[in-house]
Amino acid sequence: MTIVDKRQLTIWNPSVSIAVMTNEAAPAESALALLRNRSLASAAQEEIEKLILSGELRPGDKIGEAEMALRLGVSRGPIREAFRSLEEMGLVRFEKNRGVFVREVDLERADQNYVVRGALEALAVKILAEKITEDEVRELRAIVKRMEKAIARDEAAEYGALNLGLHRRIFEMTGNSRLLAIYSRITKELTLFRRRSLAPQPSLHEHRDIVEKIAAHDAVGASQAMLNHVESARLRILTTYSP
């Protein structure tokens, strides 16, 4: 491809000017099309991810490319891109000549994820305890208070959502985006563990203890409390579901 330098053009040669405009427009249009396709793929990925994490698409379910394109109102290209991103996230798997399926996470994988999650969360509370503000302390305490009310009303689903929200806010408050990204991937994989369980009552006092140690800027104590909390959850899972 010949690159034309505008400084060499003269005003009296309109044919050359038109050629330059055409050559410049083509890459711009290509870039716009690429951006549009990437935007559609990102939107498709987010929607499919929601369907998986909400349980509407369950582990082992096949996700049809054509059906999903029709459901989301996009072409099949963005859906294929979305599938590739979801595979990298560990939410779907490709089977040759069969298609794309929601990933199934077995007990061994869940156990490994709990071990990694414990290390990540212990680090997160340590970082946060050293820098937390009074406003952030009030926010975390407010979430724990809402968890208490959810238990009093026997609303397990609400408690579960608040539980996940509390842990995520701790990571967000650290300000470490890489730490948050790794944690998010681990928790999404754990969401696919179809035999998982949540026992609200035993863990509430653990959450309260963690928050109060963070509030007191007790980095070591908060870290150990969080590690114990995640380890307790891991052992409950293993005790309940081991063969």
GUGU-588696 format. One record per residue (C-alpha): residue number from 1; residue in one letter; z negated, x, y negated. Coordinates in Angstrom, 3 decimals, always signed. Layout:
{n->NUM, res->a, zz->Z, xx->X, yy->Y} .
...
//
This chain:
{n->1, res->m, zz->+0.000, xx->+0.000, yy->+0.000} .
{n->2, res->t, zz->+0.953, xx->+1.354, yy->-3.460} .
{n->3, res->i, zz->-1.735, xx->+1.063, yy->-6.102} .
{n->4, res->v, zz->-0.278, xx->+0.433, yy->-9.554} .
{n->5, res->d, zz->-2.079, xx->+1.882, yy->-12.568} .
{n->6, res->k, zz->-2.043, xx->-0.674, yy->-15.388} .
{n->7, res->r, zz->-2.034, xx->+2.108, yy->-17.967} .
{n->8, res->q, zz->+1.502, xx->+3.065, yy->-16.875} .
{n->9, res->l, zz->+2.903, xx->-0.428, yy->-17.507} .
{n->10, res->t, zz->+4.824, xx->-1.355, yy->-20.623} .
{n->11, res->i, zz->+4.841, xx->-4.715, yy->-22.370} .
{n->12, res->w, zz->+8.614, xx->-5.160, yy->-22.123} .
{n->13, res->n, zz->+8.607, xx->-5.161, yy->-18.280} .
{n->14, res->p, zz->+7.302, xx->-8.635, yy->-17.297} .
{n->15, res->s, zz->+8.479, xx->-8.375, yy->-13.672} .
{n->16, res->v, zz->+6.163, xx->-5.459, yy->-13.053} .
{n->17, res->s, zz->+3.292, xx->-7.275, yy->-14.761} .
{n->18, res->i, zz->+3.793, xx->-10.306, yy->-12.525} .
{n->19, res->a, zz->+3.816, xx->-8.088, yy->-9.438} .
{n->20, res->v, zz->+0.546, xx->-6.508, yy->-10.482} .
{n->21, res->m, zz->-1.060, xx->-9.895, yy->-11.078} .
{n->22, res->t, zz->+0.076, xx->-11.060, yy->-7.656} .
{n->23, res->n, zz->-1.260, xx->-7.922, yy->-5.949} .
{n->24, res->e, zz->-4.619, xx->-8.321, yy->-7.695} .
{n->25, res->a, zz->-4.896, xx->-12.030, yy->-6.906} .
{n->26, res->a, zz->-4.395, xx->-11.633, yy->-3.151} .
{n->27, res->p, zz->-7.485, xx->-9.471, yy->-2.526} .
{n->28, res->a, zz->-9.545, xx->-11.762, yy->-4.763} .
{n->29, res->e, zz->-8.453, xx->-14.802, yy->-2.773} .
{n->30, res->s, zz->-9.176, xx->-13.000, yy->+0.501} .
{n->31, res->a, zz->-12.634, xx->-12.037, yy->-0.708} .
{n->32, res->l, zz->-13.293, xx->-15.625, yy->-1.767} .
{n->33, res->a, zz->-12.201, xx->-16.936, yy->+1.625} .
{n->34, res->l, zz->-14.427, xx->-14.389, yy->+3.365} .
{n->35, res->l, zz->-17.384, xx->-15.319, yy->+1.198} .
{n->36, res->r, zz->-16.802, xx->-19.008, yy->+1.838} .
{n->37, res->n, zz->-16.632, xx->-18.423, yy->+5.596} .
{n->38, res->r, zz->-19.807, xx->-16.346, yy->+5.545} .
{n->39, res->s, zz->-21.587, xx->-19.030, yy->+3.543} .
{n->40, res->l, zz->-20.547, xx->-21.694, yy->+6.054} .
{n->41, res->a, zz->-21.629, xx->-19.480, yy->+8.941} .
{n->42, res->s, zz->-25.044, xx->-18.906, yy->+7.315} .
{n->43, res->a, zz->-25.487, xx->-22.630, yy->+6.710} .
{n->44, res->a, zz->-24.447, xx->-23.402, yy->+10.290} .
{n->45, res->q, zz->-26.870, xx->-20.789, yy->+11.606} .
{n->46, res->e, zz->-29.761, xx->-22.305, yy->+9.655} .
{n->47, res->e, zz->-28.999, xx->-25.811, yy->+10.921} .
{n->48, res->i, zz->-28.663, xx->-24.769, yy->+14.563} .
{n->49, res->e, zz->-31.845, xx->-22.709, yy->+14.266} .
{n->50, res->k, zz->-33.696, xx->-25.789, yy->+13.001} .
{n->51, res->l, zz->-32.428, xx->-27.814, yy->+15.964} .
{n->52, res->i, zz->-33.682, xx->-25.137, yy->+18.364} .
{n->53, res->l, zz->-37.086, xx->-24.541, yy->+16.782} .
{n->54, res->s, zz->-37.752, xx->-28.272, yy->+16.353} .
{n->55, res->g, zz->-37.149, xx->-28.808, yy->+20.065} .
{n->56, res->e, zz->-34.112, xx->-31.035, yy->+19.648} .
{n->57, res->l, zz->-32.170, xx->-28.312, yy->+21.439} .
{n->58, res->r, zz->-34.378, xx->-27.136, yy->+24.279} .
{n->59, res->p, zz->-34.424, xx->-23.866, yy->+26.219} .
{n->60, res->g, zz->-31.564, xx->-23.884, yy->+28.719} .
{n->61, res->d, zz->-29.488, xx->-26.438, yy->+26.815} .
{n->62, res->k, zz->-25.818, xx->-25.623, yy->+26.380} .
{n->63, res->i, zz->-24.551, xx->-25.681, yy->+22.795} .
{n->64, res->g, zz->-20.914, xx->-26.735, yy->+22.665} .
{n->65, res->e, zz->-18.889, xx->-24.964, yy->+19.991} .
{n->66, res->a, zz->-16.565, xx->-27.910, yy->+19.319} .
{n->67, res->e, zz->-19.384, xx->-30.466, yy->+19.395} .
{n->68, res->m, zz->-21.519, xx->-28.456, yy->+16.995} .
{n->69, res->a, zz->-18.574, xx->-27.920, yy->+14.635} .
{n->70, res->l, zz->-18.000, xx->-31.670, yy->+14.564} .
{n->71, res->r, zz->-21.698, xx->-32.404, yy->+14.064} .
{n->72, res->l, zz->-22.027, xx->-29.993, yy->+11.136} .
{n->73, res->g, zz->-18.624, xx->-30.782, yy->+9.628} .
{n->74, res->v, zz->-17.248, xx->-27.247, yy->+9.717} .
{n->75, res->s, zz->-14.503, xx->-25.432, yy->+11.622} .
{n->76, res->r, zz->-15.242, xx->-23.562, yy->+14.831} .
{n->77, res->g, zz->-15.026, xx->-20.132, yy->+13.131} .
{n->78, res->p, zz->-18.357, xx->-20.435, yy->+11.258} .
{n->79, res->i, zz->-19.979, xx->-21.833, yy->+14.412} .
{n->80, res->r, zz->-18.924, xx->-18.749, yy->+16.387} .
{n->81, res->e, zz->-20.352, xx->-16.523, yy->+13.637} .
{n->82, res->a, zz->-23.561, xx->-18.553, yy->+13.680} .
{n->83, res->f, zz->-23.831, xx->-18.140, yy->+17.455} .
{n->84, res->r, zz->-23.536, xx->-14.360, yy->+17.122} .
{n->85, res->s, zz->-26.314, xx->-14.271, yy->+14.524} .
{n->86, res->l, zz->-28.536, xx->-16.490, yy->+16.654} .
{n->87, res->e, zz->-27.949, xx->-14.208, yy->+19.637} .
{n->88, res->e, zz->-29.108, xx->-11.223, yy->+17.549} .
{n->89, res->m, zz->-32.212, xx->-13.232, yy->+16.623} .
{n->90, res->g, zz->-32.933, xx->-13.845, yy->+20.303} .
{n->91, res->l, zz->-32.535, xx->-17.618, yy->+20.118} .
{n->92, res->v, zz->-29.365, xx->-18.087, yy->+22.184} .
{n->93, res->r, zz->-27.590, xx->-16.271, yy->+25.011} .
{n->94, res->f, zz->-23.930, xx->-16.029, yy->+25.945} .
{n->95, res->e, zz->-22.819, xx->-16.566, yy->+29.544} .
{n->96, res->k, zz->-19.341, xx->-15.387, yy->+30.445} .
{n->97, res->n, zz->-16.958, xx->-18.268, yy->+31.148} .
{n->98, res->r, zz->-19.792, xx->-20.765, yy->+30.653} .
{n->99, res->g, zz->-20.643, xx->-20.789, yy->+26.961} .
{n->100, res->v, zz->-23.695, xx->-20.526, yy->+24.737} .
{n->101, res->f, zz->-27.172, xx->-21.632, yy->+25.796} .
{n->102, res->v, zz->-30.549, xx->-21.889, yy->+24.097} .
{n->103, res->r, zz->-32.510, xx->-18.926, yy->+25.361} .
{n->104, res->e, zz->-35.304, xx->-19.406, yy->+27.875} .
{n->105, res->v, zz->-38.361, xx->-17.197, yy->+27.360} .
{n->106, res->d, zz->-40.396, xx->-16.585, yy->+30.491} .
{n->107, res->l, zz->-44.095, xx->-15.791, yy->+30.790} .
{n->108, res->e, zz->-43.561, xx->-12.025, yy->+30.995} .
{n->109, res->r, zz->-41.510, xx->-12.007, yy->+27.791} .
{n->110, res->a, zz->-44.053, xx->-14.235, yy->+26.050} .
{n->111, res->d, zz->-46.840, xx->-11.867, yy->+27.104} .
{n->112, res->q, zz->-44.969, xx->-8.894, yy->+25.652} .
{n->113, res->n, zz->-44.373, xx->-10.799, yy->+22.419} .
{n->114, res->y, zz->-48.083, xx->-11.596, yy->+22.089} .
{n->115, res->v, zz->-48.932, xx->-7.905, yy->+22.415} .
{n->116, res->v, zz->-46.454, xx->-6.984, yy->+19.666} .
{n->117, res->r, zz->-47.532, xx->-9.924, yy->+17.532} .
{n->118, res->g, zz->-51.173, xx->-8.828, yy->+17.733} .
{n->119, res->a, zz->-50.309, xx->-5.355, yy->+16.428} .
{n->120, res->l, zz->-48.188, xx->-6.777, yy->+13.617} .
{n->121, res->e, zz->-50.806, xx->-9.290, yy->+12.525} .
{n->122, res->a, zz->-53.603, xx->-6.728, yy->+12.616} .
{n->123, res->l, zz->-51.525, xx->-4.547, yy->+10.294} .
{n->124, res->a, zz->-50.681, xx->-7.472, yy->+8.003} .
{n->125, res->v, zz->-54.296, xx->-8.523, yy->+7.402} .
{n->126, res->k, zz->-55.297, xx->-4.904, yy->+6.840} .
{n->127, res->i, zz->-52.653, xx->-4.559, yy->+4.133} .
{n->128, res->l, zz->-53.573, xx->-7.888, yy->+2.569} .
{n->129, res->a, zz->-57.334, xx->-7.289, yy->+2.601} .
{n->130, res->e, zz->-56.819, xx->-4.210, yy->+0.464} .
{n->131, res->k, zz->-54.889, xx->-6.062, yy->-2.254} .
{n->132, res->i, zz->-55.542, xx->-9.795, yy->-2.068} .
{n->133, res->t, zz->-56.104, xx->-11.700, yy->-5.338} .
{n->134, res->e, zz->-58.541, xx->-14.517, yy->-6.036} .
{n->135, res->d, zz->-55.685, xx->-17.031, yy->-6.248} .
{n->136, res->e, zz->-54.454, xx->-15.954, yy->-2.813} .
{n->137, res->v, zz->-57.957, xx->-16.244, yy->-1.380} .
{n->138, res->r, zz->-58.169, xx->-19.822, yy->-2.679} .
{n->139, res->e, zz->-54.802, xx->-20.613, yy->-1.113} .
{n->140, res->l, zz->-55.785, xx->-19.318, yy->+2.321} .
{n->141, res->r, zz->-59.130, xx->-21.103, yy->+2.203} .
{n->142, res->a, zz->-57.358, xx->-24.323, yy->+1.259} .
{n->143, res->i, zz->-55.133, xx->-24.044, yy->+4.334} .
{n->144, res->v, zz->-58.182, xx->-23.559, yy->+6.574} .
{n->145, res->k, zz->-59.770, xx->-26.628, yy->+4.965} .
{n->146, res->r, zz->-56.677, xx->-28.669, yy->+5.776} .
{n->147, res->m, zz->-56.832, xx->-27.386, yy->+9.342} .
{n->148, res->e, zz->-60.420, xx->-28.660, yy->+9.600} .
{n->149, res->k, zz->-59.328, xx->-32.101, yy->+8.408} .
{n->150, res->a, zz->-56.445, xx->-32.153, yy->+10.872} .
{n->151, res->i, zz->-58.870, xx->-31.499, yy->+13.725} .
{n->152, res->a, zz->-61.208, xx->-34.215, yy->+12.457} .
{n->153, res->r, zz->-58.281, xx->-36.669, yy->+12.530} .
{n->154, res->d, zz->-57.178, xx->-35.378, yy->+15.948} .
{n->155, res->e, zz->-53.734, xx->-34.511, yy->+14.573} .
{n->156, res->a, zz->-52.635, xx->-31.647, yy->+16.796} .
{n->157, res->a, zz->-49.097, xx->-31.466, yy->+15.415} .
{n->158, res->e, zz->-50.329, xx->-31.117, yy->+11.837} .
{n->159, res->y, zz->-52.860, xx->-28.517, yy->+12.898} .
{n->160, res->g, zz->-50.158, xx->-26.568, yy->+14.668} .
{n->161, res->a, zz->-47.953, xx->-26.566, yy->+11.576} .
{n->162, res->l, zz->-50.858, xx->-25.444, yy->+9.382} .
{n->163, res->n, zz->-51.737, xx->-22.736, yy->+11.888} .
{n->164, res->l, zz->-48.221, xx->-21.310, yy->+11.752} .
{n->165, res->g, zz->-48.201, xx->-21.686, yy->+7.973} .
{n->166, res->l, zz->-51.443, xx->-19.744, yy->+7.569} .
{n->167, res->h, zz->-50.208, xx->-16.814, yy->+9.625} .
{n->168, res->r, zz->-46.882, xx->-16.750, yy->+7.804} .
{n->169, res->r, zz->-48.520, xx->-16.845, yy->+4.366} .
{n->170, res->i, zz->-50.605, xx->-13.819, yy->+5.301} .
{n->171, res->f, zz->-47.408, xx->-11.892, yy->+6.012} .
{n->172, res->e, zz->-45.729, xx->-13.169, yy->+2.860} .
{n->173, res->m, zz->-48.707, xx->-12.150, yy->+0.745} .
{n->174, res->t, zz->-48.468, xx->-8.555, yy->+1.981} .
{n->175, res->g, zz->-45.188, xx->-8.253, yy->+0.083} .
{n->176, res->n, zz->-43.659, xx->-6.305, yy->+2.981} .
{n->177, res->s, zz->-40.344, xx->-8.008, yy->+3.746} .
{n->178, res->r, zz->-39.594, xx->-5.880, yy->+6.824} .
{n->179, res->l, zz->-42.961, xx->-6.713, yy->+8.360} .
{n->180, res->l, zz->-42.305, xx->-10.401, yy->+7.724} .
{n->181, res->a, zz->-38.823, xx->-10.230, yy->+9.252} .
{n->182, res->i, zz->-40.060, xx->-8.638, yy->+12.480} .
{n->183, res->y, zz->-42.937, xx->-11.118, yy->+12.720} .
{n->184, res->s, zz->-40.560, xx->-14.037, yy->+12.180} .
{n->185, res->r, zz->-38.370, xx->-12.957, yy->+15.067} .
{n->186, res->i, zz->-41.344, xx->-12.614, yy->+17.396} .
{n->187, res->t, zz->-42.717, xx->-16.049, yy->+16.522} .
{n->188, res->k, zz->-39.317, xx->-17.697, yy->+16.928} .
{n->189, res->e, zz->-39.029, xx->-16.271, yy->+20.425} .
{n->190, res->l, zz->-42.505, xx->-17.536, yy->+21.230} .
{n->191, res->t, zz->-41.451, xx->-20.993, yy->+20.040} .
{n->192, res->l, zz->-38.909, xx->-21.000, yy->+22.856} .
{n->193, res->f, zz->-41.631, xx->-20.488, yy->+25.409} .
{n->194, res->r, zz->-41.504, xx->-24.008, yy->+26.774} .
{n->195, res->r, zz->-44.828, xx->-23.770, yy->+28.581} .
{n->196, res->r, zz->-46.768, xx->-22.621, yy->+25.538} .
{n->197, res->s, zz->-49.896, xx->-24.493, yy->+24.425} .
{n->198, res->l, zz->-52.173, xx->-24.621, yy->+21.399} .
{n->199, res->a, zz->-55.895, xx->-25.287, yy->+21.622} .
{n->200, res->p, zz->-56.990, xx->-26.138, yy->+18.056} .
{n->201, res->q, zz->-60.759, xx->-26.389, yy->+18.382} .
{n->202, res->p, zz->-61.508, xx->-22.920, yy->+19.829} .
{n->203, res->s, zz->-59.323, xx->-21.130, yy->+17.287} .
{n->204, res->l, zz->-60.445, xx->-22.748, yy->+14.034} .
{n->205, res->h, zz->-63.558, xx->-20.615, yy->+13.621} .
{n->206, res->e, zz->-61.417, xx->-17.556, yy->+14.328} .
{n->207, res->h, zz->-59.054, xx->-18.452, yy->+11.483} .
{n->208, res->r, zz->-61.966, xx->-19.028, yy->+9.121} .
{n->209, res->d, zz->-63.509, xx->-15.666, yy->+10.063} .
{n->210, res->i, zz->-60.216, xx->-13.844, yy->+9.486} .
{n->211, res->v, zz->-59.722, xx->-15.405, yy->+6.055} .
{n->212, res->e, zz->-63.285, xx->-14.618, yy->+4.956} .
{n->213, res->k, zz->-62.968, xx->-10.985, yy->+6.028} .
{n->214, res->i, zz->-59.703, xx->-10.719, yy->+4.082} .
{n->215, res->a, zz->-61.420, xx->-12.308, yy->+1.075} .
{n->216, res->a, zz->-64.214, xx->-9.735, yy->+1.318} .
{n->217, res->h, zz->-61.620, xx->-6.913, yy->+1.305} .
{n->218, res->d, zz->-62.876, xx->-5.892, yy->+4.738} .
{n->219, res->a, zz->-59.620, xx->-4.372, yy->+5.988} .
{n->220, res->v, zz->-61.049, xx->-3.000, yy->+9.241} .
{n->221, res->g, zz->-63.001, xx->-6.160, yy->+10.056} .
{n->222, res->a, zz->-60.058, xx->-8.441, yy->+9.257} .
{n->223, res->s, zz->-57.739, xx->-6.335, yy->+11.368} .
{n->224, res->q, zz->-60.071, xx->-6.429, yy->+14.375} .
{n->225, res->a, zz->-60.725, xx->-10.164, yy->+13.970} .
{n->226, res->m, zz->-56.992, xx->-10.885, yy->+13.923} .
{n->227, res->l, zz->-56.363, xx->-8.665, yy->+16.943} .
{n->228, res->n, zz->-59.127, xx->-10.491, yy->+18.850} .
{n->229, res->h, zz->-57.669, xx->-13.842, yy->+17.785} .
{n->230, res->v, zz->-54.168, xx->-13.080, yy->+19.070} .
{n->231, res->e, zz->-55.526, xx->-11.492, yy->+22.239} .
{n->232, res->s, zz->-57.554, xx->-14.637, yy->+22.966} .
{n->233, res->a, zz->-54.410, xx->-16.738, yy->+22.633} .
{n->234, res->r, zz->-52.519, xx->-14.348, yy->+24.930} .
{n->235, res->l, zz->-55.208, xx->-14.511, yy->+27.603} .
{n->236, res->r, zz->-55.340, xx->-18.317, yy->+27.444} .
{n->237, res->i, zz->-51.589, xx->-18.456, yy->+28.011} .
{n->238, res->l, zz->-51.785, xx->-16.033, yy->+30.941} .
{n->239, res->t, zz->-54.744, xx->-17.855, yy->+32.493} .
{n->240, res->t, zz->-53.065, xx->-21.231, yy->+32.187} .
{n->241, res->y, zz->-49.544, xx->-20.358, yy->+33.308} .
{n->242, res->s, zz->-49.755, xx->-17.361, yy->+35.619} .
{n->243, res->p, zz->-48.569, xx->-18.251, yy->+39.142} .
//
